[in-house]
C-alpha cells in the first residue's frame, strides 16, 4: 500500500500483509529489530482502532465521547493515550524503529494535510485518524473509486433522488435563515425547518450572520484552517520511471511517498511558517494504474499531494508564483523519477487559495480544519449547533476528515432523533 524510494538508491514497499512488509524491511538491510518494530507500530494503531471502533462502542458514531471515556476505552494505557492525545509521529516511529529509511517512509503519515511537522505534538493522532477506518476488511485501508472520486458524489445524488430529494447545483446560498430555510444569492427563498450545512464552519458562520450565539461565533472564528498543501494534477503520456524501482516492483500501484527524511520535512514546515514554499514531502497517486477509464486510451494520470506551502507567501502572490511552485514540486519528484517532467502533457497547480476559491474550503483545508488533538474528538464540532434547526455535516465535525461518510451519517441521525423528540 506504500512505496518509498530513498536517496541511497534503495526503496521500500509496505503491503497489506504483515509478513511481507517485515520481509521487505529486512530485504533493504534493516535489522530484524526494525522489522519487529514496524510490526509493533502497526499493532499499536490497530489496538487503538479495535478499542475505539468496536461493535459495542464505535466512537465514530454520534457525538464524540469525552476524554475520560476515551481513556477508559483505552484501558487507561499511558502509551495508547499518549498516541491519541499528545505524541508526535516522529516520537512514535523513532521509539520503535532505528533505520532512517523506514522512519522516512512512515513519519509523513502523521502530517497529511496538517499545519505541523512530524516532530510536532499531536501528529501521531493525525495518523490515527487515517488508521481508524477500514476498507473491505482492511484496517486503515483506502482505495480508488472506479471512474474517479466524483463518482461518490454521483452515487450519493442518485440515492438522494431515489429517496425523493430535489437537487440544485450551481445555485449559491447567500444566507441561512433559521426556522425559515435558506436565501439564495438571487433573493429566492427555499423554505425548510431544518438546514444541514456541508460548508466549512467559517463559511457557515458567514451565512448565519447574527443568528449565532457569541460563544459559538468565537469558537468558529478561532477554528484553525491553515493548509500546507499544494496539489499538482498531471496528465501523462506514460507512467514515469523511478530510479530505485526494481524490475519486479510496481510503485505506481501503491501510494508513493517522496521524502528526504524527518528532519527535512520538519524544516520544510518551519519554512512554510515563514511564508516560504518548501514542497519537499509528497505523496503521489496513479489512479490509472488501476482504472484506465479516467484517462484517454494509453494515457495516465498522476496526482501529487505536496507539503509544505503557506496560504500567504512572504514574497509575491500565488498568482505570480503558482507555476514556479509547481515546478518545485515536480523537481522534488524528479529526484527519484528523473523523467517525470518529460512525460507530463498537461498539469494543474492548486495552492491553498486556489482550493479555497474553487471548492469553497476556507484556507484551502481539505479537512475543513486541522486534525490534531486540539481540534479532534470532543473538541471537534458536533453535528448539532446551538442554532435551532441548523446542523453541520462536513469534515469539521466529529470524527474528522477523509472520505468516510460518518460525518453525514451522524448529522442525519441527529436530525432524525431531534425530529422524533419534537425538538
C-alpha positions in Angstrom: 0.0 0.0 0.0 3.0 2.3 0.2 6.2 2.6 -1.8 9.1 4.9 -0.8 12.4 5.5 -2.7 15.5 6.6 -0.8 18.5 8.8 -1.5 20.8 5.8 -1.5 19.0 4.1 -4.4 17.1 1.6 -2.4 13.3 1.5 -1.9 10.8 0.0 0.5 7.4 -1.4 -0.3 4.9 -1.9 2.5 2.0 -4.2 2.0 -1.4 -5.0 3.5 0.4 -8.2 4.6 2.4 -8.0 7.8 4.9 -10.8 7.0 5.5 -9.4 3.5 6.2 -5.9 4.9 8.6 -7.3 7.5 10.4 -9.2 4.9 10.7 -6.1 2.7 12.2 -4.2 5.6 14.8 -7.0 6.2 15.5 -7.1 2.4 16.8 -3.5 2.3 19.3 -4.3 5.0 17.4 -3.1 8.0 17.7 -5.2 11.2 15.3 -7.8 12.4 14.6 -5.5 15.4 13.4 -2.8 12.9 11.1 -5.3 11.2 9.7 -6.2 14.5 9.5 -2.6 15.4 7.4 -1.9 12.3 5.0 -4.7 13.3 4.8 -3.2 16.7 4.0 0.2 15.1 1.1 -1.4 13.1 -0.1 -3.3 16.2 -0.1 0.0 18.2 -2.6 1.7 15.9 -4.6 -1.5 15.3 -5.1 -1.8 19.0 -6.4 1.7 19.3 -8.7 1.2 16.4 -10.1 -2.0 17.8 -10.8 -0.4 21.2 -12.3 2.8 19.9 -14.3 1.3 17.0 -15.6 -1.9 18.5 -19.2 -3.1 17.7 -20.1 -2.5 21.3 -18.9 1.2 21.3 -18.0 2.8 18.0 -16.7 6.2 18.9 -17.1 7.5 15.4 -20.8 7.1 15.6 -22.9 10.0 17.0 -21.2 12.6 19.2 -17.7 12.1 20.4 -17.1 10.6 23.8 -15.2 12.7 26.4 -11.5 12.3 27.0 -12.3 10.4 30.2 -14.4 7.9 28.3 -11.8 7.5 25.6 -9.1 6.9 28.2 -11.4 4.2 29.8 -11.9 2.5 26.5 -8.1 2.5 26.0 -7.8 0.7 29.4 -6.0 3.7 30.9 -2.9 2.6 29.0 -0.5 5.5 29.0 1.1 4.6 25.7 -2.2 4.4 23.9 -3.4 7.6 25.5 -0.2 9.4 24.5 -0.7 8.4 20.9 -4.2 9.7 20.8 -3.7 13.0 22.5 0.0 14.0 22.7 2.7 12.2 20.8 4.4 13.3 17.6 4.5 10.8 14.8 8.3 11.0 14.9 8.4 10.1 18.6 6.2 7.1 17.9 8.2 5.8 14.9 11.6 6.6 16.3 10.7 4.8 19.6 10.2 1.6 17.7 12.4 1.8 14.6 16.1 2.7 14.2 16.6 2.5 10.4 16.3 6.0 8.9 14.9 4.8 5.7 12.0 3.1 7.4 11.5 6.2 9.5 11.4 8.3 6.3 8.7 6.1 4.8 6.4 6.4 7.9 6.7 9.8 9.6 4.9 11.7 6.8 1.8 9.8 7.6 1.2 11.9 10.7 1.3 15.2 8.7 -1.1 14.7 5.9 -3.0 18.0 5.3 -1.7 19.2 8.7 -0.1 22.5 9.6 2.6 20.8 11.6 5.9 19.0 11.1 6.5 15.3 12.0 8.2 16.3 15.3 5.2 18.5 16.5 2.9 17.2 19.2 -0.3 15.6 18.2 0.8 14.4 14.8 0.5 10.7 15.9 -3.2 11.5 16.3 -3.4 12.6 12.7 -2.1 9.2 11.5 -4.5 7.6 13.9 -7.4 9.4 12.3 -6.4 7.9 8.9 -5.9 4.5 10.5 -9.3 4.3 12.2 -11.3 3.4 9.1 -11.3 0.2 7.1 -11.9 -0.8 3.6 -13.1 -4.3 2.6 -12.0 -5.5 6.0 -8.5 -4.0 5.8 -7.9 -1.8 8.9 -6.6 1.6 7.9 -7.1 0.7 4.2 -8.0 3.1 1.4 -8.7 2.7 -2.3 -9.5 4.3 -5.6 -13.1 4.9 -6.8 -13.8 3.4 -10.2 -14.4 6.2 -12.6 -12.8 8.8 -10.3 -13.6 10.3 -6.9 -16.5 12.3 -8.3 -18.4 9.0 -8.7 -19.0 9.1 -4.9 -20.9 12.3 -5.3 -22.9 10.9 -8.2 -23.8 7.8 -6.1 -25.0 10.0 -3.2 -27.0 12.1 -5.6 -28.7 9.1 -7.1 -29.6 7.7 -3.7 -31.0 11.1 -2.7 -33.2 11.4 -5.8 -34.5 7.8 -5.2 -35.4 8.9 -1.7 -37.4 11.9 -3.1 -34.8 14.7 -2.8 -34.7 17.6 -5.3 -31.1 18.6 -6.1 -29.9 22.1 -7.2 -26.3 22.7 -8.1 -24.7 26.0 -9.2 -27.1 27.9 -7.0 -25.1 29.9 -4.5 -26.7 30.4 -1.0 -26.5 33.9 0.4 -27.8 33.3 3.9 -29.1 30.6 6.3 -32.3 31.8 8.0 -33.0 29.6 11.0 -36.6 28.4 11.1 -37.2 29.7 7.6 -34.7 28.0 5.3 -32.0 29.5 3.0 -31.9 32.6 0.9 -30.2 32.3 -2.5 -28.0 35.0 -4.0 -30.8 35.8 -6.4 -33.1 36.6 -3.5 -35.3 33.5 -3.7 -36.2 31.6 -0.5 -36.0 27.9 -0.1 -38.2 27.1 2.8 -37.1 24.4 5.3 -37.4 23.8 9.0 -34.0 22.2 9.0 -30.8 23.2 7.3 -27.8 20.9 7.1 -24.6 22.6 6.0 -21.7 20.8 4.4 -19.9 24.2 4.1 -16.9 24.6 6.3 -17.6 26.2 9.7 -16.3 29.6 8.8 -18.4 29.7 5.6 -21.4 28.6 7.6 -20.7 31.3 10.2 -20.8 33.9 7.4 -24.1 32.5 6.2 -25.7 32.6 9.6 -24.8 36.2 10.3 -26.2 37.5 13.6 -28.2 34.3 14.2 -25.4 32.7 16.1 -24.5 32.9 19.9 -21.4 34.8 20.8 -19.5 31.9 22.3 -20.1 29.7 19.3 -19.1 32.5 17.0 -15.8 32.9 18.9 -15.2 29.2 18.6 -15.7 29.2 14.8 -13.7 32.3 14.3 -10.8 30.6 16.2 -11.1 27.4 14.2 -7.7 26.6 12.6 -7.9 26.1 8.9 -4.3 26.7 7.8 -3.4 24.3 5.0 0.1 23.3 4.0 -0.9 21.6 0.7 -0.3 22.3 -2.9 -1.9 19.9 -5.4 -0.3 19.2 -8.8 -2.6 17.2 -11.1 -1.0 15.8 -14.3 -2.0 14.2 -17.5 0.8 11.8 -18.6 1.9 10.3 -21.9 3.1 7.3 -19.9 4.0 6.4 -16.3 7.3 7.9 -15.0 10.2 5.7 -14.2 11.5 5.5 -10.6 15.3 5.0 -10.4 15.0 3.0 -7.2 12.4 0.6 -8.5 13.5 -3.0 -9.0 12.4 -4.9 -12.1 9.6 -6.6 -10.4 8.4 -3.5 -8.4 5.1 -1.8 -9.3 5.4 1.5 -7.4 2.6 3.1 -9.4 0.1 0.7 -7.8 0.9 1.9 -4.3 0.8 5.3 -2.6 4.3 6.7 -3.5 5.9 8.7 -0.7 8.6 11.2 -1.7 10.7 12.3 1.3 14.2 13.2 2.2 13.7 12.4 5.9 12.0 13.5 9.0 14.3 16.4 9.7 14.0 17.8 6.2 10.2 17.6 6.5 10.3 19.4 9.8 12.5 22.1 8.3 10.1 22.5 5.4 7.2 23.1 7.7 9.2 25.8 9.6 10.0 27.4 6.2 6.3 27.5 5.4 5.5 29.2 8.7 7.8 32.0 7.5 5.9 32.3 4.3 8.4 30.3 2.2 7.2 27.5 -0.1 9.1 24.3 0.6 7.3 21.3 -1.0 9.8 18.7 -0.1 7.4 16.0 1.0 5.0 14.5 -1.5 2.5 11.7 -1.9 1.9 10.5 -5.5 -1.2 8.7 -6.7 -1.5 7.0 -10.1 -5.2 6.2 -10.4 -4.8 4.9 -13.9 -2.5 2.1 -12.7 -5.8 0.5 -11.5 -8.5 2.2 -13.6 -7.8 3.2 -17.2 -11.2 4.8 -17.5 -10.2 8.2 -16.1 -7.7 9.0 -18.9 -7.7 8.7 -22.7 -6.6 5.4 -24.1 -2.9 4.8 -23.5 -2.5 7.8 -21.2 -2.1 8.1 -17.5 -2.9 10.5 -14.6 -0.8 11.5 -11.6 -1.9 13.4 -8.6 0.8 15.0 -6.4 -0.2 16.0 -2.9 2.8 18.1 -1.7 3.8 19.9 1.5 4.7 22.4 2.8 3.4 25.7 1.4 1.8 28.7 3.1 -1.5 30.3 2.1 0.1 33.7 2.1 3.6 33.9 0.6 6.2 36.1 2.2 7.3 37.2 -1.3 4.9 37.6 -4.2 1.5 36.1 -4.6 0.1 32.7 -5.7 -1.0 34.2 -8.9 2.6 35.3 -9.6 4.4 32.2 -8.3 1.9 29.3 -8.9 3.8 27.7 -11.8 7.2 28.3 -10.1 5.9 26.4 -7.1 4.5 23.7 -9.3 8.0 23.4 -10.9 9.5 23.0 -7.4 7.0 20.2 -6.6 8.0 18.3 -9.8 11.7 18.9 -9.1 11.2 17.1 -5.7 9.6 14.2 -7.5 12.3 14.2 -10.2 15.0 13.5 -7.6 13.5 9.9 -7.7 11.8 9.9 -11.1 14.1 11.8 -13.4 11.8 11.6 -16.4 8.7 12.8 -14.7 8.6 16.2 -16.4 9.2 14.6 -19.8 6.0 12.5 -19.5 3.7 15.4 -18.4 1.4 16.6 -21.2 -0.9 18.7 -19.1 -0.7 20.0 -15.5 -2.8 21.9 -13.0 -1.3 23.5 -9.9 -3.6 24.3 -7.0 -2.3 26.1 -3.9 -4.4 26.7 -0.8 -6.0 29.9 -2.2 -6.9 28.1 -5.4 -8.6 25.2 -3.5 -10.4 27.8 -1.4 -11.7 29.6 -4.5 -12.6 26.5 -6.5 -14.0 24.2 -3.8 -15.1 26.8 -1.2 -12.9 25.4 1.6 -11.7 28.3 3.8 -7.9 28.3 3.9 -7.9 25.6 1.3 -8.0 23.0 4.0 -9.2 19.7 2.7 -10.4 18.5 6.2 -12.2 21.8 7.0 -9.7 22.4 9.8 -6.7 20.9 11.5 -7.0 17.4 12.7 -4.5 17.4 15.6 -6.0 16.6 19.1 -6.9 20.2 20.0 -9.5 20.0 17.2 -10.5 16.3 17.5 -12.8 14.2 19.5 -15.0 16.3 21.8 -13.1 19.3 20.6 -14.2 18.8 17.0 -17.6 20.3 16.1 -20.8 18.4 16.7 -23.4 17.9 14.0 -25.8 19.8 16.3 -25.2 23.6 16.5 -26.6 25.9 19.1 -28.8 27.4 16.4 -32.2 25.6 16.3 -32.7 23.7 13.1 -29.2 24.2 11.8 -26.8 21.2 11.6 -23.3 20.6 10.3 -22.3 17.5 8.2 -18.8 18.4 6.9 -15.3 17.2 7.8 -15.1 19.8 10.6 -17.5 17.7 12.6 -16.6 14.5 14.5 -15.0 12.2 13.7 -12.8 14.3 11.3 -11.7 14.4 7.6 -11.3 11.9 4.8 -14.0 10.3 2.6 -15.6 8.3 5.4 -19.3 9.3 5.3 -19.5 9.2 9.1 -20.0 12.9 9.3 -23.1 12.9 7.1 -24.4 9.8 8.8 -24.0 11.4 12.2 -25.8 14.6 11.1 -28.7 12.6 9.5 -29.2 10.6 12.7 -29.1 13.8 14.8 -31.8 15.4 12.6 -34.0 12.3 12.8 -33.6 12.0 16.6 -34.4 15.6 17.2 -37.4 15.4 14.9 -38.7 12.4 16.7 -38.2 14.1 20.1 -40.1 17.1 18.8 -37.1 19.5 19.3 
